[in-house]
Amino acid sequence: MAQKISLTQILRQKDSIESRQKKINEKQKKLDEDLKNKTIDETIAEQKTEEIAGLIIIQSGQEAFLTLLQSEKDSKIKRLDSNKNAIHDHDESAGNLANTTHHHQYDAHKK
């Protein structure tokens, strides 16, 4: 994926997942209570079960997408850290090389 992934996008995805999970839990609890109290007929119970199953499928897809977003963000962070370390190592070795090989003509006169 070549698109830019923002932390805001990841947080929105998490909020959406949490909100949907809350809705699933509420619907499941209501259905369980209705079945226990026998205040719902079998046809409606099946419809509600299918509705909950559909929400769970969507939830699974969004959780997988969130995992992908986080994974891509993590790999970008690792790559940036690696690049930063490589630049730092390069600068450090270049500095050491400059310190050992660079002599001014007036260095001999300082003694």
N, C-alpha and C positions, 0 to 999 in steps of 0.2 A: 504494500500500500504506500503510495507516494504522497499521501495527504498529510498535512500538518496535524498532529494530535495535541490538543491542549488539555491541561489539567481540568479546565472547566468542563470540557466535553466528557472526561472520565467521571467527574463528580455528578454531572447531570445524569449520566448513564446509571451510576450507583443510586441516585435518588429515585429514578424511574423504577429500578429493580426493587428497591425497598418499598416503594409505594404499591407496586403490583403485588409484592409478597404479602403485604398487609391486607390488600383486597382479597387475595386468595385465601388467606387464613380466616378472614371474617366470613367469606362465603362458605368455606368448608365447615366452620363452627356452626353457622346458621343451619346448614343442611343437616349436619349431625344432630342438632337439637330438634329440628323438624322431624327427622326420621325417628328419633328416640321418643318424641311426644306423639308420633303418628299424626302430625298435622299437615302432612304433605302426601299426595298420592304418588304412585310409582312412576307415572309418566313424567310428572314435573321433576321428581327426584332424578330421573335419568337425564332430563334436559339440564338440570343444574350441575350434575356430575360431568356432563360433556362440556359445559361452559367452563367449569373449573379446570378440566383437563386441557382445554384450549389455552387458558391463561397460563397453565404450567408449561405448556409447550413454548409459548411466547417468552415466558420467563427464562426457560433454559437457553433459548436462542440469544436473549439479551445478556445473560450471564456469560455465555461463550464469547459474545462480541466484546464485553467489558474485559474479559481475560485477554483477548487479543489486543485491545487498546493498551492495557497495562503492560503487556509483554513488549509491544512495539515501543512504548514510552521508555520502559526499562532498558531495552537494547539501545535506544538512542542515547540514553544517559550514559550507559557503559561505553559506547563508542566515543562520546564527547570526553569522558574521563580518560579514555585510552589516548585520544588525540592530544588532550591537555598534557598528559604525562609524557608523551613522545616529544612534544614541543619543549617541555621543561627539560627533559633529558638532553635534547639537541642543543638547547641554549646553554645548558650547563657544560656540556662537552665542548661546545664552541668557545665558551668563556675560558675553560681550562686550557684549551689549545692556544688561545690568544695570550694567556698569561705565561705560557712556557715558550712561546716562539717569538713574541713581539718585543723587540729591544729598541729603545730609543738611542739615538746617537749620543745623547748627553748622559745616558746611564753610567757610562764609564767615568765621567767627571764627578759623579756624586760622591764617590768614595773618599 
